[in-house]
Amino acid sequence: DLLQGMFSAVMEHVILHSQTSDLRMKKLRFPTTLRKELRRSTQLLLHTLMKYMVPSAFFMGITKLVRHVEGNLRKK
């Protein structure tokens, strides 16, 4: 249970960090290829995490993200 809770927390932090870093990189005009590579790496990390998560931990993490006040995060 502790490990699943950690997976859920890591998933939440990766998604939040991905959202803020994507906005920052757009603002600083990073090359599109670099942003795409970072997005691909983030998706691969999330896919790997989700593969080892039990459904209850996954939904617990998703629920926290849905409750997040930022509307853009809900879309992702």
N, C-alpha and C positions, 0 to 999 in steps of 0.2 A: 504493500500500500504506500509506503514511504517513497519508493522508487517511482511509482506511477504518479504520485503527487509532484515529484521533481520533474518528471517528463512534462506534465501539464504546465508547470511554472516555466520551464525552458521554452515550451511552445509559445506561451503567452509573450515572453520577453523577446523571442525571435521575431514574432509578428509585429510587436510594437516597435522594435528597433528597425525592422525593415521599412515600416511606414515612415518613420522620421528620417532615416538615412536616405530614402528615395527622394523625399522632398528637398533635403539639404543638397543632394547631388544635382538635382535639377536646377536649384537656385545657383549653385556654383558652376554650372555648365560643364559637368563631367561628360566625357564622351559617351554616346549612347551604347556603344559596345561594352563598355565597362559596367554601366548600369544594368544591361541585360545579363551579363555574366554574374553579377551579384544577385540579381533576382533569381536566376537559374540555380545558383548555389544555395540560396535560401530555400527555394522550393524543394531541392534535393534533401536538405537537412530536415525540413518539416515532414517530408514523405518518410524518411528513415525513422524519425521520432514516432510518427503515427503508426508505423508498422509494429512497433513494440508496445504501444499503449493499449490498455484495455478500454472498452467503449466508455465506461463510466468516467475515467480520467480524461479521455478525449472530450466528452461532452461538458465536463466540469470546466476545462480550459476554454472551450468555445463559449460557454455561458458567460464567463468573466469578460471575454472579448466583446460579446454582444451588448453587455451592459455598459461597456465603455462609452463615454460621452461623445467621443469624436465620431461623426457620421461617416467619414471616409474609411475608417477602420472596419465598420460593419460591412461595407461593400466587399472588402478584401476577404 
